Amino acid sequence: MTKEALRTFDEAGLLDTAARLFRQKGFAATTLREIAQAAGVLPGSIHYRYPAKEALLVALMDRAIERAIAAVRTAAAQSSDPTERVRLGLRAHLHLLLSGDDGVYVLLYDWRSLTGRARDEIVRLRDRYEAFWDGMLYEAAGAGRLRPGVDLKLVRLFGFGAANWVATWYSPDGDRTPEQIADVFWSYMALGLLSDDQRAVTPANMPAPEPPSPPSPSPEEGR
């Protein structure tokens, strides 16, 4: 590729096109030639920047995670209260999932298509986002806002599992907005389902919670 071609190469447009095709046809069924044709570039131009289709998918997921971190960080910055920051972050996370961004859809579902080093790279990117959330949860725990012994990893997995699944059933014509759904999920996580008089009743077979492990430093902290 010439220097002039490099200057005019629309990488963002290429990624948008790839995300749309991956979502419509699936990662395995989409070829680089189809992506090039839809993006209006030569196949060699893509190969120059992305030597394999897997590299293109990794770049897409990297961009989606950067957008997710930026959205959650911006939302959480609206409050200094650690638990409110989590609620606002959950709102931003769910709003992004339901924004119609093809790249976010690919992030949710197509990472399983990768193997080897490409899959390892995606796991690293996912771990970065999870570490970002762990930081907010440990901040709330450190401020004494959570019950002692709460397993914060399970809290994060529970929250992500509930929020991410919304992308499979949400309809704009439904009864609730994404923000309302996020707030309801947060109320279930923060307050539980039992009435006040039932919260003190603990099943005899319920194991005592183990104290949480200290958080691992996030990649950003290690820089």
PyRosetta script that sets phi, psi and omega in degrees:
from pyrosetta import init, pose_from_sequence

init()
pose = pose_from_sequence("MTKEALRTFDEAGLLDTAARLFRQKGFAATTLREIAQAAGVLPGSIHYRYPAKEALLVALMDRAIERAIAAVRTAAAQSSDPTERVRLGLRAHLHLLLSGDDGVYVLLYDWRSLTGRARDEIVRLRDRYEAFWDGMLYEAAGAGRLRPGVDLKLVRLFGFGAANWVATWYSPDGDRTPEQIADVFWSYMALGLLSDDQRAVTPANMPAPEPPSPPSPSPEEGR")
pose.set_psi(1, 134.8)
pose.set_omega(1, -179.9)
pose.set_phi(2, -75.5)
pose.set_psi(2, 165.2)
pose.set_omega(2, 178.2)
pose.set_phi(3, -62.8)
pose.set_psi(3, -35.8)
pose.set_omega(3, 179.0)
pose.set_phi(4, -64.9)
pose.set_psi(4, -41.3)
pose.set_omega(4, 178.8)
pose.set_phi(5, -64.6)
pose.set_psi(5, -37.6)
pose.set_omega(5, 178.6)
pose.set_phi(6, -62.8)
pose.set_psi(6, -37.7)
pose.set_omega(6, -178.2)
pose.set_phi(7, -69.1)
pose.set_psi(7, -32.5)
pose.set_omega(7, -175.9)
pose.set_phi(8, -96.8)
pose.set_psi(8, -2.0)
pose.set_omega(8, -178.8)
pose.set_phi(9, -69.5)
pose.set_psi(9, 119.0)
pose.set_omega(9, -177.8)
pose.set_phi(10, -89.4)
pose.set_psi(10, 88.4)
pose.set_omega(10, -176.7)
pose.set_phi(11, -67.5)
pose.set_psi(11, -40.5)
pose.set_omega(11, 179.2)
pose.set_phi(12, -61.9)
pose.set_psi(12, -41.9)
pose.set_omega(12, 178.3)
pose.set_phi(13, -64.7)
pose.set_psi(13, -37.7)
pose.set_omega(13, 177.8)
pose.set_phi(14, -63.4)
pose.set_psi(14, -45.0)
pose.set_omega(14, 179.8)
pose.set_phi(15, -63.7)
pose.set_psi(15, -39.4)
pose.set_omega(15, 177.6)
pose.set_phi(16, -62.0)
pose.set_psi(16, -43.2)
pose.set_omega(16, 179.6)
pose.set_phi(17, -64.7)
pose.set_psi(17, -44.3)
pose.set_omega(17, 179.4)
pose.set_phi(18, -62.1)
pose.set_psi(18, -42.5)
pose.set_omega(18, 179.8)
pose.set_phi(19, -62.1)
pose.set_psi(19, -42.0)
pose.set_omega(19, -179.5)
pose.set_phi(20, -63.0)
pose.set_psi(20, -44.3)
pose.set_omega(20, -179.2)
pose.set_phi(21, -70.1)
pose.set_psi(21, -40.0)
pose.set_omega(21, 177.2)
pose.set_phi(22, -60.2)
pose.set_psi(22, -39.1)
pose.set_omega(22, -179.7)
pose.set_phi(23, -70.5)
pose.set_psi(23, -39.7)
pose.set_omega(23, -177.1)
pose.set_phi(24, -74.6)
pose.set_psi(24, -43.5)
pose.set_omega(24, -172.1)
pose.set_phi(25, -108.2)
pose.set_psi(25, -16.6)
pose.set_omega(25, -173.2)
pose.set_phi(26, 94.7)
pose.set_psi(26, 149.5)
pose.set_omega(26, -176.9)
pose.set_phi(27, -62.5)
pose.set_psi(27, -45.6)
pose.set_omega(27, -174.9)
pose.set_phi(28, -64.8)
pose.set_psi(28, -34.2)
pose.set_omega(28, -174.7)
pose.set_phi(29, -86.4)
pose.set_psi(29, -8.0)
pose.set_omega(29, -177.6)
pose.set_phi(30, -96.0)
pose.set_psi(30, 132.8)
pose.set_omega(30, 178.9)
pose.set_phi(31, -104.9)
pose.set_psi(31, 157.4)
pose.set_omega(31, 176.1)
pose.set_phi(32, -63.1)
pose.set_psi(32, -31.9)
pose.set_omega(32, 178.6)
pose.set_phi(33, -64.7)
pose.set_psi(33, -40.2)
pose.set_omega(33, 177.8)
pose.set_phi(34, -65.3)
pose.set_psi(34, -40.6)
pose.set_omega(34, 178.8)
pose.set_phi(35, -64.0)
pose.set_psi(35, -44.1)
pose.set_omega(35, 179.7)
pose.set_phi(36, -61.2)
pose.set_psi(36, -45.1)
pose.set_omega(36, -179.6)
pose.set_phi(37, -62.6)
pose.set_psi(37, -44.0)
pose.set_omega(37, -179.1)
pose.set_phi(38, -67.7)
pose.set_psi(38, -32.5)
pose.set_omega(38, -179.0)
pose.set_phi(39, -85.6)
pose.set_psi(39, -9.4)
pose.set_omega(39, 180.0)
pose.set_phi(40, 74.1)
pose.set_psi(40, 33.8)
pose.set_omega(40, 178.0)
pose.set_phi(41, -129.2)
pose.set_psi(41, 164.7)
pose.set_omega(41, 177.0)
pose.set_phi(42, -77.9)
pose.set_psi(42, 144.3)
pose.set_omega(42, 177.8)
pose.set_phi(43, -54.1)
pose.set_psi(43, -35.2)
pose.set_omega(43, 179.6)
pose.set_phi(44, -64.6)
pose.set_psi(44, -29.5)
pose.set_omega(44, 177.8)
pose.set_phi(45, -65.2)
pose.set_psi(45, -38.1)
pose.set_omega(45, 177.9)
pose.set_phi(46, -69.4)
pose.set_psi(46, -45.2)
pose.set_omega(46, -178.3)
pose.set_phi(47, -61.1)
pose.set_psi(47, -30.7)
pose.set_omega(47, 179.4)
pose.set_phi(48, -63.4)
pose.set_psi(48, -38.4)
pose.set_omega(48, -177.9)
pose.set_phi(49, -93.1)
pose.set_psi(49, -36.7)
pose.set_omega(49, -177.8)
pose.set_phi(50, -129.2)
pose.set_psi(50, 99.9)
pose.set_omega(50, -174.2)
pose.set_phi(51, -66.3)
pose.set_psi(51, -17.6)
pose.set_omega(51, 179.2)
pose.set_phi(52, -144.8)
pose.set_psi(52, 158.4)
pose.set_omega(52, -179.7)
pose.set_phi(53, -61.6)
pose.set_psi(53, -33.0)
pose.set_omega(53, 179.1)
pose.set_phi(54, -62.0)
pose.set_psi(54, -36.3)
pose.set_omega(54, 179.3)
pose.set_phi(55, -65.8)
pose.set_psi(55, -34.1)
pose.set_omega(55, 177.3)
pose.set_phi(56, -67.5)
pose.set_psi(56, -40.1)
pose.set_omega(56, 178.4)
pose.set_phi(57, -66.5)
pose.set_psi(57, -40.3)
pose.set_omega(57, 177.5)
pose.set_phi(58, -61.5)
pose.set_psi(58, -43.1)
pose.set_omega(58, 178.7)
pose.set_phi(59, -62.0)
pose.set_psi(59, -39.1)
pose.set_omega(59, 177.7)
pose.set_phi(60, -61.8)
pose.set_psi(60, -45.4)
pose.set_omega(60, -177.5)
pose.set_phi(61, -70.3)
pose.set_psi(61, -35.1)
pose.set_omega(61, 176.0)
pose.set_phi(62, -60.4)
pose.set_psi(62, -45.3)
pose.set_omega(62, 179.3)
pose.set_phi(63, -64.0)
pose.set_psi(63, -41.0)
pose.set_omega(63, -179.0)
pose.set_phi(64, -64.5)
pose.set_psi(64, -40.0)
pose.set_omega(64, 179.5)
pose.set_phi(65, -69.2)
pose.set_psi(65, -38.2)
pose.set_omega(65, 176.0)
pose.set_phi(66, -60.9)
pose.set_psi(66, -41.1)
pose.set_omega(66, 178.1)
pose.set_phi(67, -65.5)
pose.set_psi(67, -39.7)
pose.set_omega(67, -179.8)
pose.set_phi(68, -64.8)
pose.set_psi(68, -45.6)
pose.set_omega(68, 179.5)
pose.set_phi(69, -62.2)
pose.set_psi(69, -43.4)
pose.set_omega(69, -179.5)
pose.set_phi(70, -63.6)
pose.set_psi(70, -40.6)
pose.set_omega(70, -179.3)
pose.set_phi(71, -66.5)
pose.set_psi(71, -45.0)
pose.set_omega(71, -179.2)
pose.set_phi(72, -68.1)
pose.set_psi(72, -41.1)
pose.set_omega(72, 179.7)
pose.set_phi(73, -63.2)
pose.set_psi(73, -42.7)
pose.set_omega(73, 179.6)
pose.set_phi(74, -63.6)
pose.set_psi(74, -42.4)
pose.set_omega(74, 179.9)
pose.set_phi(75, -66.6)
pose.set_psi(75, -45.1)
pose.set_omega(75, -177.7)
pose.set_phi(76, -65.8)
pose.set_psi(76, -28.1)
pose.set_omega(76, -178.6)
pose.set_phi(77, -67.2)
pose.set_psi(77, -10.4)
pose.set_omega(77, 179.4)
pose.set_phi(78, -73.5)
pose.set_psi(78, -11.6)
pose.set_omega(78, -178.4)
pose.set_phi(79, -140.1)
pose.set_psi(79, 149.8)
pose.set_omega(79, 174.7)
pose.set_phi(80, -98.9)
pose.set_psi(80, -7.8)
pose.set_omega(80, 178.6)
pose.set_phi(81, -76.8)
pose.set_psi(81, 125.3)
pose.set_omega(81, -172.3)
pose.set_phi(82, -63.7)
pose.set_psi(82, -35.8)
pose.set_omega(82, 179.1)
pose.set_phi(83, -76.6)
pose.set_psi(83, -34.7)
pose.set_omega(83, 176.4)
pose.set_phi(84, -66.3)
pose.set_psi(84, -33.8)
pose.set_omega(84, 177.5)
pose.set_phi(85, -62.3)
pose.set_psi(85, -38.6)
pose.set_omega(85, 178.0)
pose.set_phi(86, -65.9)
pose.set_psi(86, -43.9)
pose.set_omega(86, 179.4)
pose.set_phi(87, -60.6)
pose.set_psi(87, -46.2)
pose.set_omega(87, 179.8)
pose.set_phi(88, -65.6)
pose.set_psi(88, -36.8)
pose.set_omega(88, 177.3)
pose.set_phi(89, -64.8)
pose.set_psi(89, -41.0)
pose.set_omega(89, 178.1)
pose.set_phi(90, -63.0)
pose.set_psi(90, -39.0)
pose.set_omega(90, 175.6)
pose.set_phi(91, -58.9)
pose.set_psi(91, -48.3)
pose.set_omega(91, -177.9)
pose.set_phi(92, -64.7)
pose.set_psi(92, -40.1)
pose.set_omega(92, 179.3)
pose.set_phi(93, -60.3)
pose.set_psi(93, -48.9)
pose.set_omega(93, -177.9)
pose.set_phi(94, -69.0)
pose.set_psi(94, -38.2)
pose.set_omega(94, 178.2)
pose.set_phi(95, -60.1)
pose.set_psi(95, -41.3)
pose.set_omega(95, 179.5)
pose.set_phi(96, -66.3)
pose.set_psi(96, -41.1)
pose.set_omega(96, 179.9)
pose.set_phi(97, -59.5)
pose.set_psi(97, -35.2)
pose.set_omega(97, -175.0)
pose.set_phi(98, -99.2)
pose.set_psi(98, 13.1)
pose.set_omega(98, -176.2)
pose.set_phi(99, -77.4)
pose.set_psi(99, -11.6)
pose.set_omega(99, -176.1)
pose.set_phi(100, 87.2)
pose.set_psi(100, 4.7)
pose.set_omega(100, 179.2)
pose.set_phi(101, -67.2)
pose.set_psi(101, 115.4)
pose.set_omega(101, -178.9)
pose.set_phi(102, -60.1)
pose.set_psi(102, -33.5)
pose.set_omega(102, -179.3)
pose.set_phi(103, -64.7)
pose.set_psi(103, -34.9)
pose.set_omega(103, 178.3)
pose.set_phi(104, -70.2)
pose.set_psi(104, -40.0)
pose.set_omega(104, 177.1)
pose.set_phi(105, -60.0)
pose.set_psi(105, -45.0)
pose.set_omega(105, 178.4)
pose.set_phi(106, -61.6)
pose.set_psi(106, -39.7)
pose.set_omega(106, 179.1)
pose.set_phi(107, -60.0)
pose.set_psi(107, -39.6)
pose.set_omega(107, -177.6)
pose.set_phi(108, -70.3)
pose.set_psi(108, -38.7)
pose.set_omega(108, -166.5)
pose.set_phi(109, -116.5)
pose.set_psi(109, -27.3)
pose.set_omega(109, -171.8)
pose.set_phi(110, -93.8)
pose.set_psi(110, -5.6)
pose.set_omega(110, -179.5)
pose.set_phi(111, -62.9)
pose.set_psi(111, -24.2)
pose.set_omega(111, 179.9)
pose.set_phi(112, -69.0)
pose.set_psi(112, -14.9)
pose.set_omega(112, -179.7)
pose.set_phi(113, -75.6)
pose.set_psi(113, -13.6)
pose.set_omega(113, -175.3)
pose.set_phi(114, -90.2)
pose.set_psi(114, 153.5)
pose.set_omega(114, 176.6)
pose.set_phi(115, -137.2)
pose.set_psi(115, 168.4)
pose.set_omega(115, 173.0)
pose.set_phi(116, 60.9)
pose.set_psi(116, -136.9)
pose.set_omega(116, -175.6)
pose.set_phi(117, -65.6)
pose.set_psi(117, -35.3)
pose.set_omega(117, 179.0)
pose.set_phi(118, -63.1)
pose.set_psi(118, -41.6)
pose.set_omega(118, 178.5)
pose.set_phi(119, -66.5)
pose.set_psi(119, -40.1)
pose.set_omega(119, 178.1)
pose.set_phi(120, -60.4)
pose.set_psi(120, -37.4)
pose.set_omega(120, 179.6)
pose.set_phi(121, -66.5)
pose.set_psi(121, -40.3)
pose.set_omega(121, 178.3)
pose.set_phi(122, -65.6)
pose.set_psi(122, -41.2)
pose.set_omega(122, 177.3)
pose.set_phi(123, -60.7)
pose.set_psi(123, -39.1)
pose.set_omega(123, 178.0)
pose.set_phi(124, -63.3)
pose.set_psi(124, -42.6)
pose.set_omega(124, 179.1)
pose.set_phi(125, -65.6)
pose.set_psi(125, -41.8)
pose.set_omega(125, 178.5)
pose.set_phi(126, -63.2)
pose.set_psi(126, -41.7)
pose.set_omega(126, 179.3)
pose.set_phi(127, -61.7)
pose.set_psi(127, -33.4)
pose.set_omega(127, 178.8)
pose.set_phi(128, -64.0)
pose.set_psi(128, -43.7)
pose.set_omega(128, 179.6)
pose.set_phi(129, -67.6)
pose.set_psi(129, -40.6)
pose.set_omega(129, 179.1)
pose.set_phi(130, -65.5)
pose.set_psi(130, -38.1)
pose.set_omega(130, 177.9)
pose.set_phi(131, -64.5)
pose.set_psi(131, -34.6)
pose.set_omega(131, 176.5)
pose.set_phi(132, -61.5)
pose.set_psi(132, -44.9)
pose.set_omega(132, 178.2)
pose.set_phi(133, -68.7)
pose.set_psi(133, -39.6)
pose.set_omega(133, 177.7)
pose.set_phi(134, -57.7)
pose.set_psi(134, -37.4)
pose.set_omega(134, 179.0)
pose.set_phi(135, -60.5)
pose.set_psi(135, -41.8)
pose.set_omega(135, 179.4)
pose.set_phi(136, -68.5)
pose.set_psi(136, -38.7)
pose.set_omega(136, 179.9)
pose.set_phi(137, -67.2)
pose.set_psi(137, -40.9)
pose.set_omega(137, 178.6)
pose.set_phi(138, -69.4)
pose.set_psi(138, -29.1)
pose.set_omega(138, 174.7)
pose.set_phi(139, -63.7)
pose.set_psi(139, -43.1)
pose.set_omega(139, 178.0)
pose.set_phi(140, -65.7)
pose.set_psi(140, -40.3)
pose.set_omega(140, 178.8)
pose.set_phi(141, -66.5)
pose.set_psi(141, -41.7)
pose.set_omega(141, 180.0)
pose.set_phi(142, -65.8)
pose.set_psi(142, -24.2)
pose.set_omega(142, 178.2)
pose.set_phi(143, -84.7)
pose.set_psi(143, 2.5)
pose.set_omega(143, 178.6)
pose.set_phi(144, 76.2)
pose.set_psi(144, 20.9)
pose.set_omega(144, -177.4)
pose.set_phi(145, -90.8)
pose.set_psi(145, -10.0)
pose.set_omega(145, -178.0)
pose.set_phi(146, -114.9)
pose.set_psi(146, 157.5)
pose.set_omega(146, 177.5)
pose.set_phi(147, -64.8)
pose.set_psi(147, 141.0)
pose.set_omega(147, 176.5)
pose.set_phi(148, -60.8)
pose.set_psi(148, 143.0)
pose.set_omega(148, 176.0)
pose.set_phi(149, 86.1)
pose.set_psi(149, 0.2)
pose.set_omega(149, 178.9)
pose.set_phi(150, -65.8)
pose.set_psi(150, 131.6)
pose.set_omega(150, 177.6)
pose.set_phi(151, -80.5)
pose.set_psi(151, 101.1)
pose.set_omega(151, -172.8)
pose.set_phi(152, -70.5)
pose.set_psi(152, -27.0)
pose.set_omega(152, 176.1)
pose.set_phi(153, -65.1)
pose.set_psi(153, -43.5)
pose.set_omega(153, 178.2)
pose.set_phi(154, -67.0)
pose.set_psi(154, -33.9)
pose.set_omega(154, 175.8)
pose.set_phi(155, -60.5)
pose.set_psi(155, -46.1)
pose.set_omega(155, -179.9)
pose.set_phi(156, -65.0)
pose.set_psi(156, -43.2)
pose.set_omega(156, 179.4)
pose.set_phi(157, -65.0)
pose.set_psi(157, -39.2)
pose.set_omega(157, 177.3)
pose.set_phi(158, -62.5)
pose.set_psi(158, -46.1)
pose.set_omega(158, -179.4)
pose.set_phi(159, -64.6)
pose.set_psi(159, -44.9)
pose.set_omega(159, 178.8)
pose.set_phi(160, -64.8)
pose.set_psi(160, -41.5)
pose.set_omega(160, -179.0)
pose.set_phi(161, -60.3)
pose.set_psi(161, -44.6)
pose.set_omega(161, 179.7)
pose.set_phi(162, -67.7)
pose.set_psi(162, -47.2)
pose.set_omega(162, -175.9)
pose.set_phi(163, -68.2)
pose.set_psi(163, -44.5)
pose.set_omega(163, -177.0)
pose.set_phi(164, -66.0)
pose.set_psi(164, -30.9)
pose.set_omega(164, -179.1)
pose.set_phi(165, -70.6)
pose.set_psi(165, -21.3)
pose.set_omega(165, 179.2)
pose.set_phi(166, -58.5)
pose.set_psi(166, -32.1)
pose.set_omega(166, -178.5)
pose.set_phi(167, -61.3)
pose.set_psi(167, -20.2)
pose.set_omega(167, -179.0)
pose.set_phi(168, -87.9)
pose.set_psi(168, -19.5)
pose.set_omega(168, -175.7)
pose.set_phi(169, -126.3)
pose.set_psi(169, -8.3)
pose.set_omega(169, -175.8)
pose.set_phi(170, -66.5)
pose.set_psi(170, 140.9)
pose.set_omega(170, 173.9)
pose.set_phi(171, -131.3)
pose.set_psi(171, 132.7)
pose.set_omega(171, 176.9)
pose.set_phi(172, -58.0)
pose.set_psi(172, -20.4)
pose.set_omega(172, 179.9)
pose.set_phi(173, -89.0)
pose.set_psi(173, 4.3)
pose.set_omega(173, -178.8)
pose.set_phi(174, -72.7)
pose.set_psi(174, -176.7)
pose.set_omega(174, -174.8)
pose.set_phi(175, -79.2)
pose.set_psi(175, -20.4)
pose.set_omega(175, -173.7)
pose.set_phi(176, -128.1)
pose.set_psi(176, 149.7)
pose.set_omega(176, 174.1)
pose.set_phi(177, -81.1)
pose.set_psi(177, 164.0)
pose.set_omega(177, 176.1)
pose.set_phi(178, -55.5)
pose.set_psi(178, -39.3)
pose.set_omega(178, -179.7)
pose.set_phi(179, -65.3)
pose.set_psi(179, -39.2)
pose.set_omega(179, 178.6)
pose.set_phi(180, -67.4)
pose.set_psi(180, -40.2)
pose.set_omega(180, 177.3)
pose.set_phi(181, -61.8)
pose.set_psi(181, -44.1)
pose.set_omega(181, 179.2)
pose.set_phi(182, -61.2)
pose.set_psi(182, -41.0)
pose.set_omega(182, -179.7)
pose.set_phi(183, -67.1)
pose.set_psi(183, -38.0)
pose.set_omega(183, 177.0)
pose.set_phi(184, -65.0)
pose.set_psi(184, -45.0)
pose.set_omega(184, 177.3)
pose.set_phi(185, -59.0)
pose.set_psi(185, -42.3)
pose.set_omega(185, -179.7)
pose.set_phi(186, -63.8)
pose.set_psi(186, -39.4)
pose.set_omega(186, 179.9)
pose.set_phi(187, -65.5)
pose.set_psi(187, -36.8)
pose.set_omega(187, 177.4)
pose.set_phi(188, -66.3)
pose.set_psi(188, -40.7)
pose.set_omega(188, 180.0)
pose.set_phi(189, -68.9)
pose.set_psi(189, -41.6)
pose.set_omega(189, -173.6)
pose.set_phi(190, -82.7)
pose.set_psi(190, -36.3)
pose.set_omega(190, -173.6)
pose.set_phi(191, -110.1)
pose.set_psi(191, -17.0)
pose.set_omega(191, -178.9)
pose.set_phi(192, 79.5)
pose.set_psi(192, -173.8)
pose.set_omega(192, -177.3)
pose.set_phi(193, -106.5)
pose.set_psi(193, -21.5)
pose.set_omega(193, -174.9)
pose.set_phi(194, -76.4)
pose.set_psi(194, 149.7)
pose.set_omega(194, 174.0)
pose.set_phi(195, -70.0)
pose.set_psi(195, 163.7)
pose.set_omega(195, -175.8)
pose.set_phi(196, -56.0)
pose.set_psi(196, -39.9)
pose.set_omega(196, -176.6)
pose.set_phi(197, -74.9)
pose.set_psi(197, -12.1)
pose.set_omega(197, -179.3)
pose.set_phi(198, -101.9)
pose.set_psi(198, -11.5)
pose.set_omega(198, -176.5)
pose.set_phi(199, -68.2)
pose.set_psi(199, -26.2)
pose.set_omega(199, -179.5)
pose.set_phi(200, -78.9)
pose.set_psi(200, -11.4)
pose.set_omega(200, -179.1)
pose.set_phi(201, -86.6)
pose.set_psi(201, 113.2)
pose.set_omega(201, -178.3)
pose.set_phi(202, -110.9)
pose.set_psi(202, 125.1)
pose.set_omega(202, 178.2)
pose.set_phi(203, -55.8)
pose.set_psi(203, 141.1)
pose.set_omega(203, -176.6)
pose.set_phi(204, -65.0)
pose.set_psi(204, -27.4)
pose.set_omega(204, -177.7)
pose.set_phi(205, -92.0)
pose.set_psi(205, 7.0)
pose.set_omega(205, 179.1)
pose.set_phi(206, -80.8)
pose.set_psi(206, 122.7)
pose.set_omega(206, -179.2)
pose.set_phi(207, -68.1)
pose.set_psi(207, 147.8)
pose.set_omega(207, 177.0)
pose.set_phi(208, -66.4)
pose.set_psi(208, 137.2)
pose.set_omega(208, -178.8)
pose.set_phi(209, -66.8)
pose.set_psi(209, 142.9)
pose.set_omega(209, 176.7)
pose.set_phi(210, -88.4)
pose.set_psi(210, 146.8)
pose.set_omega(210, 178.8)
pose.set_phi(211, -64.1)
pose.set_psi(211, 143.2)
pose.set_omega(211, -178.8)
pose.set_phi(212, -68.5)
pose.set_psi(212, 149.4)
pose.set_omega(212, 175.1)
pose.set_phi(213, -77.6)
pose.set_psi(213, 152.9)
pose.set_omega(213, 177.7)
pose.set_phi(214, -64.3)
pose.set_psi(214, 146.3)
pose.set_omega(214, -177.9)
pose.set_phi(215, -69.0)
pose.set_psi(215, 147.7)
pose.set_omega(215, 173.1)
pose.set_phi(216, -79.7)
pose.set_psi(216, 144.6)
pose.set_omega(216, 179.0)
pose.set_phi(217, -62.1)
pose.set_psi(217, 138.7)
pose.set_omega(217, 178.6)
pose.set_phi(218, -73.8)
pose.set_psi(218, 158.3)
pose.set_omega(218, 177.6)
pose.set_phi(219, -55.6)
pose.set_psi(219, -34.5)
pose.set_omega(219, -178.9)
pose.set_phi(220, -66.9)
pose.set_psi(220, -35.0)
pose.set_omega(220, -179.6)
pose.set_phi(221, -69.7)
pose.set_psi(221, -25.8)
pose.set_omega(221, -178.3)
pose.set_phi(222, -83.1)
pose.set_psi(222, -4.8)
pose.set_omega(222, -178.7)
pose.set_phi(223, -83.1)
pose.dump_pdb("model.pdb")
